Amino acid sequence: GAGVSQSPSNKVTEKGKDVELRCDPISGHTALYWYRQRLGQGLEFLIYFQGNSAPDKSGLPSDRFSAERTGESVSTLTIQRTQQEDSAVYLCASSLGVVYGQYFGPGTRLTVT
Amino acid sequence: GESVGLHLPTLSVQEGDNSIINCAYSNSASDYFIWYKQESGKGPQFIIDIRSNMDKRQGQRVTVLLNKTVKHLSLQIAATQPGDSAVYFCAENPNAGGTSYGKLTFGQGTILTVHP
């Protein structure tokens, strides 16, 4: 079946601009996660959604970052007033629930110039 | 703070050999662990997981071992192939059954290179 998809695959933006990243989870997966991966490093947790519960936003690095999810489908991660340190690959994952393995999409590579 | 780390940043093996990738974790409350494979330009690929009530789990050509006494996790790959070349991450879910759901903590990764 179809895996997690993300768009765009690459995004180059100027410092100070806002960007919106999109994630389509695997159908039927109730949990959705966002991570950030800087070059040559492991993944940093940002936020996750589980069903209709309030999202866990504890990993968001600043108030410039926000995310939304519509029901148990698409999620968008928004970064306002982008900074160069925001440059990274942003990965989305989904799972059947929070105690199950997370399956990742290909990521969006964000470059802030 | 709590962390998940890897002993060896790089591992080079010959095709056909067995590979062992190690990971140390520090959060004794962690009860769920996952190994991921990440190829260049791709997202992490789920390989195998293990819960803390087990000490061994086998998949196709892969085995994960968990030693809770010394808080150590390993991934064994049998008959390693060139297609296994990638970065391997262990990930820890500190409270899979508690209040910190979903917050996987990743190690830095081990680069596995398989030579034909």
Interface residues (C-beta under 8 A of the other chain):
Chain A: V4 A31 Y33 Y35 Q41 G42 L43 E44 F45 Y48 Q50 D56 S58 G59 L91 A93 S95 V98 V99 G101 Q102 Y103 F104 G105 P106 G107
Chain B: Y32 I34 Y36 G41 K42 G43 P44 Q45 F46 D49 F89 A91 N93 A96 G97 S100 Y101 G102 K103 L104 T105 F106 G107 Q108 G109
